[in-house]
């Protein structure tokens, strides 16, 4: 029985988040520039999206560019933005054909105008698709997300539309960039790093973490299946005891 056949389709995480790490190291191991690793990672993205959609995952969020990534060398950032534009342009028709909706989270207003244009067009073309939602986290960080949510709530309080007593966890969730989406149940991080790197800080309170030493450009469908199988082998208690779950 192959890995895909072992996946319990009745126990899939509704939302999978991925920190796609290791492109630079992958390129360095092969004597190439970092952008070579980023370009080579497109196959990993394509296979992961296809596999998730085929299984029936509802949401797949990819950490594509963090707010901290702006501090990288200017040449690499420019090349990344150009790669983003060309990739979106090439992949939009495939997403549409496969009934996949594209969304973004993050401070996208800080992206180059060409990136914003391609993103708007791709999201408009795919907006009615229902098979799966692919979310690109661009110029995103968890602290940015919480900060912008607090600012929005403060403005609502100033305008008299919200009181401090009305603010609960569910209220905060409505102001986050992921409003309307389920929290991720599984986080996959490649390259072996043991941290969540300022990603979906509020949303990952009870997310199961799966960390692999594999570098992102080498990630393929079978690796997604392996991560999901690891998720399905765990007992998710949400603060309760095992005995409470059985009752």
Backbone as a ProteinNet text record, in pm:
[ID]
protein_1_A
[PRIMARY]
XXXXXXXXXXXXXXXXXXXXXXXXXXXXXXXXXXXXXXXXXXXXXXXXXXXXXXXXXXXXXXXXXXXXXXXXXXXXXXXXXXXXXXXXXXXXXXXXXXXXXXXXXXXXXXXXXXXXXXXXXXXXXXXXXXXXXXXXXXXXXXXXXXXXXXXXXXXXXXXXXXXXXXXXXXXXXXXXXXXXXXXXXXXXXXXXXXXXXXXXXXXXXXXXXXXXXXXXXXXXXXXXXXXXXXXXXXXXXXXXXXXXXXX
[TERTIARY]
84.3	0	88.2	68.4	150.2	101.8	177.5	146.4	9.1	-25.6	-154.2	-269.8	-258.5	-364.8	-379.2	-272.5	-278.7	-347.4	-362.1	-422.4	-571.9	-617.1	-759	-828.2	-905.3	-969.9	-1079.7	-1121.5	-1222.9	-1160.4	-1027.6	-958.5	-851.3	-885.3	-790.9	-790.7	-674.7	-675.7	-746.7	-838.4	-910.7	-818.5	-718	-627.3	-484.4	-400.6	-258.8	-178.5	-84.6	4.7	146.2	221.8	356.8	457.4	565.2	680.5	779.8	792.2	873.4	1018.4	1094.9	1229.3	1337.1	1450.2	1566.5	1605.1	1540.2	1573.4	1718.1	1761.9	1898	2002.7	1979.1	2074.2	2077.4	1960.5	1951.5	2036.4	2026.2	2103.4	2253.2	2288	2429	2494.4	2420.5	2473.4	2506.8	2441.3	2460.6	2544.1	2604.8	2692.8	2621.4	2492.2	2415.2	2379.5	2326.4	2279.1	2147.7	2111.4	1989.7	1865.4	1862.5	1744.7	1725	1832.9	1822.5	1738.6	1756.9	1678	1531.8	1505.6	1367.4	1297	1367.2	1307.6	1281.7	1374.2	1359.8	1248.5	1206.8	1101.5	962	948.7	816.9	755.5	837.9	787.7	730.4	796.8	748	613.6	599.8	471.6	362.2	391.8	292.6	247.3	342.5	306.6	228.4	265.3	195.4	52.4	33.3	-101.3	-185.9	-130.7	-204.3	-243.1	-147.1	-172.7	-278.4	-269.4	-366.6	-506.7	-517	-647.6	-703.8	-618.9	-663.6	-717.1	-654.9	-698.8	-830.4	-850.5	-971.3	-946.8	-822.3	-791.7	-865	-922.8	-1000.2	-912.2	-811.3	-724.1	-578.3	-496.2	-351.7	-286.7	-214.7	-150.2	0.8	60.9	204.7	270.6	370.7	444.8	546.9	508.5	590	691.6	654.5	744.7	703.5	793.7	760.6	797	745.1	781.8	932.4	990.9	1134.7	1218.6	1159.7	1234.5	1271.3	1204.9	1240.8	1383.9	1438.8	1574.4	1682.2	1642.6	1740.7	1807.8	1918.8	1986.2	1887.7	1900.6	1806	1794.2	1904.5	1902.2	1816.1	1825.5	1744.6	1596.6	1563.9	1424.5	1364.6	1439.8	1391.6	1368.2	1461.3	1447.2	1327.1	1305	1190.5	1058.9	1050.8	928.8	901.9	1008.1	992.9	947.9	1002.8	963.9	818.7	776.9	639.3	543.4	573.5	488.3	476.9	591.5	589.9	521.7	539.8	478.8	327.1	278.2	133.7	73.7	140.4	91.5	82.7	183.8	187.3	89.3	67.3	-9.1	-158	-200.2	-340.5	-436.2	-404.4	-493.3	-503.1	-391.3	-392.2	-478	-465.7	-549.2	-696.5	-727.5	-867.3	-919.7	-837.8	-877.3	-904.2	-829.8	-844.5	-939	-1014.4	-1117.9	-1060.3	-943.5	-875.9	-881.2	-924.9	-934	-804.1	-758.9	-637.8	-674	-614.1	-626.9	-487.5	-475.3	-349.5	-376.5	-278.8	-282	-149	-151.3	-28.4	-42.3	64.2	67.7	97.9	3.9	28.2	45.1	0.9	19.9	167.7	252	395.9	466.1	394.7	452.9	462.7	553	560	425.4	395.4	266.3	240.7	346.6	330.1	281.5	332.3	287.4	142.2	108.6	-28.4	-125.1	-86.9	-172.2	-195.5	-89.4	-102.5	-187.6	-167.9	-244.7	-393.3	-424.4	-565	-631.4	-562	-618.8	-638.9	-538.9	-549.4	-661.4	-674.4	-780.6	-918.2	-926.6	-1054.8	-1093.6	-997.1	-1022.9	-1067.5	-1010.6	-1036	-1137.4	-1198.8	-1279.4	-1399.6	-1449.3	-1568.4	-1533.9	-1405.6	-1364.4	-1386.3	-1419.6	-1466.4	-1392.7	-1304.1	-1239.8	-1146.1	-1062.2	-967.7	-930.4	-892.4	-842.7	-693.3	-616.1	-472.4	-446	-382.4	-355.8	-205.5	-165.9	-25.8	-3.8	84.1	119.6	236.6	207.9	306	324.2	448	476.9	392.8	396.3	313.5	401.5	350.3	407	295.3	307.3	205.3	190.3	300.7	294.1	229.1	260.5	193.7	43.8	4.3	-136.8	-210.6	-152.1	-214.7	-218	-111.2	-105.5	-213.3	-229.1	-330.6	-471.2	-489.5	-620.1	-651.7	-551.5	-570.4	-603.5	-534.2	-561	-704.8	-749.9	-886.5	-988.6	-963.5	-1055.5	-1054.4	-935.7	-925.6	-1004.7	-998.5	-1074.2	-1224.6	-1265.2	-1407.2	-1453.3	-1367	-1399.9	-1410.8	-1315.7	-1318.3	-1446.6	-1493.5	-1611.9	-1741.5	-1728	-1846	-1915.2	-1847.5	-1906	-1871.1	-1781.1	-1733.4	-1694.8	-1723.7	-1681.8	-1580	-1500.8	-1399.4	-1462.8	-1579.3	-1646	-1693.3	-1705.1	-1750.8	-1637.4	-1512.9	-1398.7	-1368.9	-1383.5	-1353.2	-1256.9	-1218	-1128.1	-1189.3	-1317.9	-1384.1	-1386.9	-1392.1	-1391.4	-1257.2	-1150.1	-1015.4	-996.5	-1044	-1029.1	-1093	-1199.4	-1269.9	-1189.7	-1089.4	-1009.3	-873.7	-841.5	-715.5	-724.4	-610	-606.5	-673.6	-681.7	-740.1	-887.9	-953	-1094.8	-1176.1	-1259.8	-1342.3	-1278.9	-1150.4	-1081.2	-1068.8	-1068.3	-1041.1	-893.7	-862.7	-722.4	-651.2	-523.4	-451.6	-442.2	-469.5	-458.8	-322.6	-253.2	-121.4	-28.9	88.8	194.2	309.8	352	468.3	581.5	698.1	815.9	929.1	985.7	1099.4	1229.5	1338.9	1478	1522.9	1432.9	1473.4	1478.2	1449.5	1451.5	1336.2	1365.8	1269.5	1201.1	1135.4	1064.1	953.7	861.9	750.4	769.7	879.6	921.4	812.6	743.7	649.2	535	491.6	388.3	259.9	148.9	17	19.2	76.1	97.9	-31.8	-134	-262.7	-327.7	-324.9	-399.8	-342.7	-216	-153.2	-150.1	-244.3	-246.3	-249	-320.8	-330.9	-295.9	-215.7	-174	-70.2	-84.8	15	134	255.6	376	442.8	480.2	553.7	676.9	794.3	919.2	1002.6	1046.9	1128.9	1261	1367.7	1498.9	1507.4	1413.1	1410.5	1409.1	1486.8	1485	1368.1	1306.2	1180	1182.5	1286.3	1282.3	1270.2	1301.5	1292.6	1157.9	1069	940.5	848.1	785.8	697.8	569.6	479.7	349.6	361.8	454.3	466.2	507.3	578.8	618.3	497.9	405.1	281.1	200	191.3	117.3	178.8	311.1	380.5	347.9	343.9	311.4	168.4	76.8	-63.5	-80	-7.4	-13.3	38.4	142.7	194.1	88	20.3	-88.3	-199.3	-233.4	-343.8	-308.5	-181.4	-139.1	-140.8	-166	-159.1	-296.7	-293.6	-416.4	-425.9	-530.1	-547.6	-642.3	-588.3	-665.1	-718.7	-658.2	-703	-717.5	-620.2	-620.6	-691.5	-762.4	-833.9	-744.2	-791.1	-717.5	-763	-684.1	-720.1	-852.1	-873.2	-995.4	-1118.6	-1104.5	-1216.5	-1256	-1159.4	-1186.4	-1264	-1242.3	-1306.5	-1453.3	-1489.1	-1628.3	-1722.4
-119.7	0	125.2	214.3	334.6	436.4	545.7	643.2	707.1	738	802.6	711.4	585	489.7	475.1	508.6	498.5	619	728.5	850.7	829.5	859.7	849.9	977	966.1	1082.3	1140.2	1064.8	1114.3	1188.8	1194.6	1261.6	1356.4	1428.4	1522	1654.1	1717.3	1854.1	1943.3	2025.6	2115.1	2223.9	2260	2368.7	2325.4	2325.5	2294.4	2420.4	2454.2	2567.7	2514	2582	2534.6	2648.5	2627.9	2717.8	2655.1	2715.5	2658.7	2704.5	2630	2674.1	2587.1	2649.8	2574.6	2598.1	2691.9	2716.4	2760.9	2853	2904	2797.2	2717	2609.4	2505.2	2476.4	2380.2	2427.6	2556.7	2612.5	2611.6	2648.6	2654.4	2517.4	2412.7	2276.7	2238	2305.7	2275.9	2381.3	2470.8	2571.2	2683.2	2702.3	2805.4	2922.1	3026.6	3142	3108.2	3185.8	3159.9	3159.9	3247.6	3255	3125	3052	2921.1	2827.2	2836.6	2755.1	2795.7	2926.3	2974.2	2927	2934.3	2889	2738.4	2664.7	2518.9	2476.7	2567.5	2536.9	2536.9	2587.8	2596.1	2457.4	2358.9	2222	2171	2203.1	2161.4	2225.6	2353	2421.7	2354.7	2331.2	2272.2	2134.3	2051.2	1916.4	1919.8	2010.5	2020.4	2067.8	2167.4	2217	2107.1	2037.9	1930.7	1820.1	1777.9	1668.4	1706.5	1828.5	1873.3	1878.7	1930.9	1940.8	1802.8	1713.3	1577.4	1503.7	1526.9	1459.9	1516.1	1646.3	1709.9	1807.8	1857.8	1961.3	2089.2	2160.1	2280.9	2404.1	2420.6	2538.6	2495.5	2557.2	2536.3	2674.4	2706.3	2837.1	2820.6	2891.6	2884.1	3014.9	3004.4	3121.8	3156.1	3247.2	3275.1	3386.6	3487.8	3601.2	3670.9	3676.8	3737	3885	3958.8	4099.2	4112.3	4014.8	4017.9	3994.5	3928.4	3899	4024.8	4137.1	4261.7	4304.3	4252.9	4292.7	4210.8	4117.6	4040.1	4129.5	4083.5	4164.8	4209.5	4334.9	4393.1	4311.4	4257	4178.1	4054.2	3989.7	3869.7	3904.9	4014.2	4055.7	4088.3	4161.5	4196.4	4071.8	3979	3854.6	3773.4	3773.9	3703.4	3763.1	3894.9	3961.8	3931.8	3931	3899.1	3754.3	3666.1	3525.6	3508.8	3584	3577.8	3617.2	3725.7	3773	3668.2	3616.6	3519.8	3389.5	3348.3	3222.9	3234.8	3346.1	3366	3367.8	3437.6	3448.6	3310.3	3225.8	3093.4	2995.8	3009	2907.4	2938.9	3060	3096.7	3007.9	2981.4	2897.8	2756.5	2706.4	2572	2570	2673.9	2683.1	2686.3	2764.5	2777.6	2646.2	2579.4	2451.5	2347.6	2356.3	2259.8	2308.4	2414.9	2463.7	2507	2571	2617.1	2769.2	2821.3	2964.6	3016.5	3132.7	3194.7	3313	3318.8	3432.6	3470.9	3592.1	3632.1	3689.3	3679.2	3746.5	3817.8	3931.2	4005.5	4149.3	4224	4364.6	4374.5	4331.4	4323.4	4461.4	4566.4	4701.8	4737.7	4665.1	4692.1	4620.9	4535.1	4463.2	4556.1	4527.1	4606.5	4606.1	4713.5	4726.8	4613.2	4562.3	4451.3	4325.6	4301.5	4186.2	4203.8	4323.7	4349.3	4328	4372.3	4357.9	4210.3	4131	3988.6	3917.2	3952.8	3890.6	3923.3	4050.9	4090.5	4016.2	4007.5	3939.6	3791.1	3726.7	3583.7	3555.1	3640	3619.5	3642.2	3737.1	3762.9	3646.7	3592.9	3481.3	3356.9	3334.7	3210.3	3226.6	3342.2	3373.7	3282	3221.7	3135.8	2987.9	2954.9	2815.1	2762	2633.4	2578	2453	2398.4	2272.4	2290	2394.2	2423.3	2570.2	2628	2765.7	2764	2819.4	2833.7	2975.6	2987	3117.4	3143.6	3253.2	3292.5	3399.4	3371.4	3468.8	3550.9	3676.5	3762.7	3891.2	3925.1	4037.3	4021.5	3900.5	3863.8	3829.4	3857	3802.9	3797.7	3710.4	3696.8	3822.7	3887.6	4010.4	4123.1	4131.1	4230.5	4205.5	4079.9	4044.2	4086	4054.4	4090.5	4242.5	4308.8	4454.8	4522.4	4476.5	4540.2	4508.8	4393.1	4359.2	4450.8	4475.1	4562.6	4704.8	4752.9	4887.5	4899.2	4797.3	4799	4800.2	4719.6	4716.5	4849.1	4908.6	5037.3	5144.1	5140.1	5235.8	5215.4	5088.7	5058	5110.2	5098.3	5149.5	5301.7	5367	5513.2	5562	5484.6	5524.3	5481.7	5413.7	5373.1	5249.4	5175.9	5054.4	4928.8	4942.1	4827.9	4877.2	4796.4	4829.7	4726.7	4765.9	4674.3	4547.3	4558.8	4441.4	4342.4	4386.8	4298.4	4219.6	4254.4	4189.9	4054.7	3949	3812.7	3751.4	3627	3561.7	3558.6	3529.1	3521.6	3658.3	3764.4	3900.1	3928.4	3895.3	3918.2	3841.7	3718.4	3635.5	3700.2	3775.8	3840.1	3953.8	4005.7	4116.9	4072.4	3945.2	3893.6	3876.2	3864.9	3849.1	3720	3622.8	3492.8	3482.7	3596.1	3595.4	3511.7	3424.1	3338.3	3204.8	3188.4	3062.4	2982.7	2850.3	2771.7	2785.2	2774.7	2775.9	2654.6	2666.9	2550	2438.7	2318.3	2203	2135.3	2161.8	2103.1	2207.7	2224.4	2308.8	2219.3	2233.9	2162.1	2262.4	2231.3	2314.8	2229.5	2269.9	2198.5	2258.8	2191.2	2231.7	2202.1	2150.1	2107.3	2215.8	2339.8	2447.3	2429	2450.3	2422.5	2549.4	2621.9	2743.9	2773.5	2862.3	2895	3029.3	3099.1	3215.9	3321.1	3356.4	3467.7	3441.8	3317.9	3278.4	3239.2	3305.8	3269.5	3247.8	3342.7	3326.7	3302.8	3379.8	3361.6	3232	3205.9	3095.6	2958.1	2951.8	2821.2	2778.5	2826.5	2791.5	2640.5	2566.8	2421.5	2345.7	2406.8	2342.5	2233.7	2119.8	2013.3	2049.7	2038.7	2074.9	1951	1960	1851.6	1914	1876.7	1933.9	1825	1853.8	1758.8	1824.4	1745.9	1797.9	1823.4	1773.9	1790.9	1939.2	1978.9	2116.9	2134.4	2250.1	2269.6	2231.2	2262.7	2225.5	2075	1993.2	1847.8	1792	1877.5	1833.5	1789.3	1671	1616.1	1562.4	1511.7	1466.7	1365.4	1270.7	1166.5	1225.3	1337.4	1400.8	1466.8	1519.5	1572.7	1459.7	1347	1232.5	1188.4	1186.9	1144.6	1239	1368.8	1467.3	1448.2	1424.1	1404.7	1276	1172.4	1047.4	1069	1148.7	1180	1255.5	1348.8	1424.3	1329.7	1234.8	1143.1	1043.1	1028.3	934.9	999.4	1129.9	1202	1215.8	1227.4	1251.4	1400.5	1463.2	1607.6	1633	1682.9	1691.7	1831.6	1937.1	2074.8	2104.1	2059.8	2087.3	1983.3	1891.4	1788.5	1667.4	1571.5	1447.1	1345.2	1240.8	1133.6	1070.1	1056.1	993.5	1077.6	1208	1295	1280.6	1257.8	1244.7	1117.7	1013.6	884.7	889.7	971.2	976.4	1034.3
0	0	0	-99.3	-103	-0.4	15.9	120.5	100.9	-22.1	-45	-3.3	-29.9	4.9	156.2	231.8	377.5	443.1	367.8	423.5	445.9	567	601.6	553.1	447.1	387.2	476	576.3	670.5	788	791	901.8	848.1	741.9	682.8	760.3	773.2	825.8	724.2	771.9	680	626.7	706.7	669.2	699.5	598.2	613	581.4	668.5	645.3	624.2	539.4	506.8	512.6	587.9	584.3	487.4	371	262.8	280.1	353.6	392.5	328.7	297.6	251.1	106.7	39.2	-101.7	-120	-34.1	-45.9	-20.6	82.9	114	3.2	-52.8	-163.9	-281.2	-313	-423.9	-392.8	-269	-229.8	-239.4	-201	-210.2	-353.4	-449.1	-591.2	-662.4	-580.9	-636.9	-709.3	-681.7	-750.4	-660.7	-721.3	-645.9	-577.5	-476.1	-399.9	-488.8	-588.2	-674.5	-751.9	-776.8	-841.3	-754.8	-623.5	-532	-533.3	-538.5	-541.9	-669.4	-782.3	-909.1	-905.6	-846.7	-839.9	-745.4	-657.1	-560	-622	-744.1	-807.7	-824.8	-855.5	-870.7	-739	-627.9	-496.2	-466.4	-500.9	-480	-563.5	-690.6	-780.1	-730.4	-689.7	-644.1	-513.1	-423.4	-295.3	-315	-400.2	-429.6	-492.8	-590.4	-657	-560.2	-478.1	-384.2	-281.8	-228.5	-128.5	-188	-309.9	-375.6	-406.4	-452.5	-486.7	-363.8	-248.9	-126.6	-74.4	-94.2	-42.9	70.5	82.5	181.2	141.2	236.7	206.1	185.7	272.5	266.4	273.4	188.2	190.9	190.9	298.8	309.8	300.9	206.4	184.7	227	314.8	361.6	253.4	163.4	46	66.9	148.5	168.9	297.4	392.9	522.5	524.3	621.7	634.3	659.6	727.9	755.4	629.2	528.7	406	327.3	357.4	288.8	321.5	431.7	472.2	400.7	316.2	240.1	134.9	75.7	-27.7	-135.1	-179	-274.1	-402.3	-448.7	-571.6	-558.4	-441.4	-420.2	-410	-340.7	-327.1	-463.9	-544.8	-679.2	-762.5	-756.9	-833.7	-784.6	-653	-595.6	-643.3	-647	-692.2	-839.9	-920.7	-1062.5	-1080.4	-998.3	-1003.9	-961.2	-861.5	-815.4	-927.2	-995.9	-1104.7	-1215.7	-1259	-1368.8	-1327.9	-1202.4	-1156.2	-1149.8	-1096.1	-1087.7	-1227.8	-1318.6	-1456.3	-1521.5	-1498.3	-1560.3	-1496.6	-1364.5	-1292.9	-1278.5	-1307.7	-1287.6	-1365.5	-1492	-1573.3	-1516.7	-1462.3	-1402.5	-1276.8	-1194.4	-1074.5	-1113.3	-1213.7	-1256.8	-1312	-1390.9	-1450.1	-1342.3	-1231.8	-1122.8	-1013	-1042.1	-951.7	-816.4	-820.1	-698.9	-692.5	-579.3	-557.8	-497.7	-543.5	-490.5	-402.4	-282.8	-192.6	-143.6	-88.7	-27	111.7	199.2	328.3	345.1	411.6	432.5	386.9	403.5	365.3	216.2	134.1	-10.6	-74.6	-5.1	-58.4	-66.3	7.7	5.4	-110.2	-181.5	-295	-416	-509	-632.3	-704.2	-776.6	-844.3	-942.1	-1004.6	-1099.4	-1028.2	-907	-827.7	-785.9	-740.6	-698.3	-814.5	-932.7	-1050.8	-1083.8	-1086.1	-1117.9	-1013	-886.5	-778.9	-791.5	-816.8	-832.2	-946.8	-1059	-1175.8	-1149.2	-1085.2	-1056.2	-957.4	-855.6	-756.8	-818.1	-910.3	-975.9	-1067.2	-1140.4	-1231.6	-1156	-1035.9	-961.7	-848.2	-835.7	-717.3	-696.4	-800.9	-787.3	-774.7	-768.9	-759.4	-618.1	-609.1	-481	-433.1	-512.6	-473.6	-355.4	-359.7	-252.8	-261.4	-148.5	-145.9	-117.8	-211.3	-194.7	-145.8	-29.1	30.9	27	-37	-38.6	68	162.8	265.5	212.1	176.4	111.2	191.1	221	310.4	437.2	489.7	604.1	724.1	842.5	966.1	1068.3	1164.4	1266.8	1350.3	1381.8	1461.7	1382.1	1252.5	1167	1168.2	1157.7	1151.5	1278.9	1393.3	1521.1	1538.5	1496.9	1509.6	1425.3	1300.5	1216.4	1266.5	1328.4	1385.9	1504	1589.8	1705.4	1659.3	1556.4	1503.9	1452.6	1382	1329.3	1443.2	1546.2	1659.5	1735.3	1750.2	1819.5	1745.3	1612.3	1531.7	1550.4	1556.4	1578.3	1714.6	1815.1	1948.8	1944.5	1877.6	1866.1	1799.8	1700.7	1625.1	1693	1806.7	1882	1830.5	1742.4	1686.6	1765.3	1863.7	1941	2079.4	2181.5	2317.5	2365.5	2462.6	2515.9	2568.7	2629	2684.2	2580.6	2456.5	2349.1	2284.9	2318.5	2253.9	2319.1	2242.1	2284.4	2182.2	2205	2109.8	1970.2	1963.2	1833.3	1764.9	1844.5	1788.9	1722.2	1794.1	1739.5	1609.2	1605.3	1485.2	1363.4	1386.2	1275.4	1212.8	1285.2	1234.8	1181.8	1194.8	1143	991.4	927.9	781.8	737.7	828.2	795.8	832.7	857.1	894.9	797.1	852.5	769.5	735.9	766.4	740.5	870.4	862.2	983.1	1020	1149.3	1189.7	1132	1097.6	1044.3	1148.2	1106.3	1195.1	1184	1072.9	1050.7	991.2	1052.7	997.1	954.6	831.3	780	762.6	818.4	795.7	742.1	630.8	573.6	624.1	597.6	627.2	769.3	854	986.9	1093.2	1057.7	1158	1256.6	1385.7	1492.1	1542.1	1453.3	1494	1392.9	1433.2	1344.1	1273.8	1301.5	1223.6	1202.2	1310.5	1305	1206.3	1198.4	1101.4	1173.8	1142.9	1195.1	1346.7	1419.4	1563.8	1640.5	1612.8	1681.3	1637.1	1508.8	1449.8	1485.2	1522.5	1544.9	1691.5	1769.9	1912.1	1934.3	1850.8	1866.6	1739.2	1656.4	1531.8	1559.6	1493	1501.4	1412.5	1467	1392.6	1334.7	1207.9	1141.8	1077.6	1127.3	1079.1	1011.7	890.4	815.8	777.3	773.2	733.2	582.9	509.2	364.6	328.6	230.6	183.5	86.8	89.6	18	-131.5	-209.3	-351	-375.4	-274.3	-288.5	-240.9	-191.1	-136.1	-249	-231.9	-335.1	-271	-352.7	-303.4	-189.9	-204.7	-102.2	32.9	30.5	156.2	223.9	142.8	200	262.3	192.4	247.3	380.5	386.5	507.8	623.7	595.9	699.6	749	656.6	694.9	775.3	738.8	815.6	957.7	972.2	1106.1	1185.5	1121.5	1185.6	1230.1	1145	1175.4	1284.6	1314.2	1419.1	1557.9	1563.7	1690.6	1755.6	1886.4	1962.8	1990.7	1939.2	1955	2071.9	2184.1	2307.8	2338.9	2283.6	2307.4	2457.2	2536.4	2679.6	2762.5	2700.2	2773.8	2797.2	2875.8	2895.8	2792.3	2776.4	2682.8	2723.8	2854.6	2904.7	2868.5	2873.1	2838.9	2692.6	2606.4	2463.3	2432.1	2514.9	2491.4	2527.5	2627.1	2675.4	2568.9
[MASK]
+++++++++++++++++++++++++++++++++++++++++++++++++++++++++++++++++++++++++++++++++++++++++++++++++++++++++++++++++++++++++++++++++++++++++++++++++++++++++++++++++++++++++++++++++++++++++++++++++++++++++++++++++++++++++++++++++++++++++++++++++++++++

